[in-house]
Amino acid sequence: MSEAPTAAAAEHDAQSFAMGGQAGANGSGHGHSHGLVDPSIKRSAAGVRVVALSLALLGATALVQVVIYFLTGSVALLADLIHNAGDALTAIPLGAAFLLGSDRAERAAGVAVVLAILASALTAGVFAIERLVHPTAPENILALGLAGAIGIIGNALAARVRLDGGRRLDSAALLADGQHARSDAIVSAGVVVSAFAVWLGAPIFDPIIGLAITLLILRITRESWVTVRGHHHHHHGPH
């Protein structure tokens, strides 16, 4: 009579051991996961990869533009550069949000993105106004046009990465940053226009385009804020 329970217990132990071994082989110490990685961990890992790739793209874009800015002295390029650098730095709170795996942290990261965009707009505006008061023509026009083209390509690629990741992971922060980067590709086109205007003999257009970029950044700020707030209400409903 005692052999049946013993056999059943042994079979149960063997199954538990097999499940535990499968979990260990897949990098998880929890037998109840049946060897699968927890969905929140997958989401965090995927989010960090998206953020890291966009940081690399925008960081490289900003670094190249820094070098070209010192060669040209263009305010339009400076506005675009400040904006791209601020955009790259927003990857830090975004990455932290995904690592923490918290909806609240992710929403806070979305707000941080919006604040970074606003700060970049105000900084760019100050430099543009200063150049209008004390005009100086940019130099190395060909390099200036190249910097604008690099900005267009870098932002377009970063936008694609962030928007795709934001939709896939249902992330308000990534969607806000993706909209921002997509519009930044258009903003960088202003640097190309500035180079063309200076080449035609109208250097005053450089700070004017710098101010125009500032206004566009302010518009992007509002759109990104609407995205973050809209995603928050989508998850929590009206109060």
C-alpha positions, -999 to +999 in steps of 0.1 A: +000+000+000+029+024+007+046+018-026+020+038-047+024+071-028+062+067-028+062+061-066+039+091-071+061+113-049+092+102-068+075+110-101+065+145-088+100+151-076+114+141-110+090+164-128+099+193-104+136+186-110+131+186-148+112+219-147+138+235-124+166+223-147+148+237-177+143+270-159+180+271-149+190+264-185+170+294-196+185+317-170+155+317-146+155+304-110+117+302-108+102+267-115+068+282-121+080+301-152+086+267-170+118+281-184+103+313-198+117+347-190+092+370-172+074+393-197+084+424-177+121+414-180+117+410-217+100+444-220+128+460-199+155+444-220+138+454-253+133+489-240+169+494-230+181+481-264+159+507-282+171+535-259+207+525-263+205+524-301+188+558-303+214+572-279+242+560-301+226+575-332+219+609-317+251+610-298+272+604-329+251+630-348+257+656-320+294+649-318+299+655-356+278+687-354+300+700-325+331+697-346+314+715-376+299+742-354+334+753-343+343+754-380+313+775-390+300+795-361+264+790-373+236+799-349+212+777-368+236+748-365+241+756-328+203+755-322+201+721-340+231+709-321+218+718-287+185+702-295+201+670-307+224+668-277+194+673-253+175+647-272+203+622-268+206+628-231+169+620-227+179+583-233+193+583-197+159+586-178+142+564-205+167+536-199+163+540-161+125+537-165+128+504-184+153+490-160+131+498-131+101+483-149+077+509-134+048+526-152+052+556-130+089+558-137+082+555-175+056+584-173+081+605-154+107+598-181+082+610-207+078+643-187+116+645-185+117+642-223+093+671-227+113+693-202+145+685-221+129+697-253+117+729-237+151+737-222+168+731-256+143+755-272+149+783-247+187+779-250+186+780-288+164+811-287+188+830-265+217+823-288+197+832-319+186+866-305+222+874-294+234+868-330+206+890-344+219+918-321+255+911-329+255+896-364+284+875-376+284+855-409+290+818-406+321+803-424+328+770-442+294+769-459+299+735-474+306+720-439+275+738-426+253+722-453+269+688-445+261+692-408+224+698-416+223+667-438+239+646-410+212+660-386+185+649-410+198+614-413+206+609-376+172+621-364+153+601-390+170+569-380+165+576-343+128+584-349+123+551-367+139+532-338+120+550-311+086+550-327+088+513-336+099+505-301+073+527-286+044+510-305+058+475-298+063+481-261+033+505-256+056+531-242+045+568-239+080+579-233+094+563-264+065+575-285+070+611-273+107+609-280+101+593-314+077+621-325+104+646-313+131+629-333+110+627-364+102+664-363+139+670-357+148+657-391+127+686-405+144+710-381+178+699-393+168+708-428+168+744-416+205+742-412+208+732-449+186+762-458+208+785-437+239+773-455+222+780-489+211+815-477+246+824-465+261+811-498+237+835-516+250+864-496+223+867-469+240+857-436+212+874-416+191+843-424+213+822-401+200+836-368+165+840-383+165+803-391+179+797-356+148+814-342+125+795-365+141+763-352+133+775-317+096+779-325+095+745-341+110+730-310+084+747-289+057+732-311+073+697-307+073+703-269+035+708-269+029+677-292+051+655-270+033+667-238-001+658-254+013+624-262+025+617-227-007+630-211-029+611-235-011+578-228-015+584-191-053+589-194-055+559-217-042+536-190-060+552-160-091+566-175-108+599-166-109+608-129 
